[in-house]
Amino acid sequence: VLMISAMTATGGGVIRDMLLREIPMVLRTDFYASAAIIGGATMLLTNYLELNEPFQIIVSASAAIFARFAAMKLGLSLPKARGSF
């Protein structure tokens, strides 16, 4: 679940940026995969707790969206390599 959520979020962002002829945001700065992993982990946790499926989806999506908005609001991003973009 974690791998699929990270790959889906990252892949979707890369495709979007390629269509717009931009350097993919995931390579420059962003929180795509981290927010997706948080959402995926929340899904695993709610599934482990045996909560009903619609509630799992709502809680997981909310966690990912909240993580993304919090990162944008607080200016959080992953560490950058030296000499990168």
C-alpha positions as CSV (number, residue, x, y, z in Angstrom):
1,V,0.0,0.0,0.0
2,L,2.8,2.4,0.9
3,M,4.7,1.7,-2.3
4,I,1.7,2.0,-4.5
5,S,0.5,5.3,-2.9
6,A,4.0,6.9,-3.3
7,M,4.4,5.7,-6.9
8,T,1.0,6.9,-7.9
9,A,1.4,10.3,-6.4
10,T,4.9,10.8,-7.8
11,G,4.1,9.4,-11.2
12,G,1.0,11.6,-11.6
13,G,3.0,14.7,-10.7
14,V,5.8,13.8,-13.1
15,I,3.4,13.2,-15.9
16,R,1.7,16.5,-15.2
17,D,5.0,18.4,-15.2
18,M,6.2,16.7,-18.4
19,L,3.0,17.6,-20.2
20,L,3.6,21.2,-19.1
21,R,7.2,21.0,-20.2
22,E,8.6,21.8,-16.7
23,I,11.2,20.1,-14.5
24,P,9.2,17.7,-12.4
25,M,8.4,19.2,-9.0
26,V,9.3,15.9,-7.3
27,L,12.9,16.5,-8.5
28,R,13.0,20.2,-7.4
29,T,11.0,20.5,-4.2
30,D,7.9,19.0,-2.9
31,F,6.2,16.7,-0.5
32,Y,4.3,14.5,-2.9
33,A,5.6,11.1,-1.9
34,S,5.8,11.9,1.8
35,A,2.1,13.0,1.9
36,A,1.1,9.9,-0.1
37,I,3.1,7.6,2.3
38,I,1.3,9.3,5.3
39,G,-2.0,8.6,3.6
40,G,-1.0,5.0,2.8
41,A,0.2,4.4,6.4
42,T,-3.1,5.8,7.7
43,M,-4.9,3.3,5.4
44,L,-2.9,0.5,6.8
45,L,-3.5,1.6,10.4
46,T,-7.3,2.0,9.9
47,N,-7.4,-1.4,8.1
48,Y,-5.5,-3.0,11.0
49,L,-8.1,-1.5,13.4
50,E,-10.8,-3.1,11.3
51,L,-12.7,0.1,10.7
52,N,-15.3,0.2,7.9
53,E,-13.9,0.8,4.4
54,P,-15.6,4.2,3.7
55,F,-14.2,5.6,7.0
56,Q,-10.8,4.2,6.1
57,I,-10.8,6.0,2.7
58,I,-12.0,9.3,4.2
59,V,-9.5,9.3,7.1
60,S,-6.6,8.3,4.8
61,A,-7.4,10.9,2.1
62,S,-7.8,13.5,4.8
63,A,-4.5,12.7,6.3
64,A,-2.7,12.9,3.0
65,I,-4.4,16.2,2.1
66,F,-3.7,17.7,5.5
67,A,0.0,16.7,5.2
68,R,0.2,18.3,1.8
69,F,-1.5,21.5,2.9
70,A,0.6,21.7,6.1
71,A,3.8,21.2,4.1
72,M,2.8,24.0,1.7
73,K,1.7,26.3,4.6
74,L,4.9,25.7,6.6
75,G,7.2,25.6,3.6
76,L,8.3,22.1,4.3
77,S,10.1,20.1,1.6
78,L,12.5,17.2,1.4
79,P,16.2,18.0,1.7
80,K,17.9,19.0,-1.5
81,A,21.2,17.6,-2.8
82,R,24.1,20.0,-3.2
83,G,24.2,21.7,-6.5
84,S,20.7,20.7,-7.4
85,F,18.1,22.8,-9.1
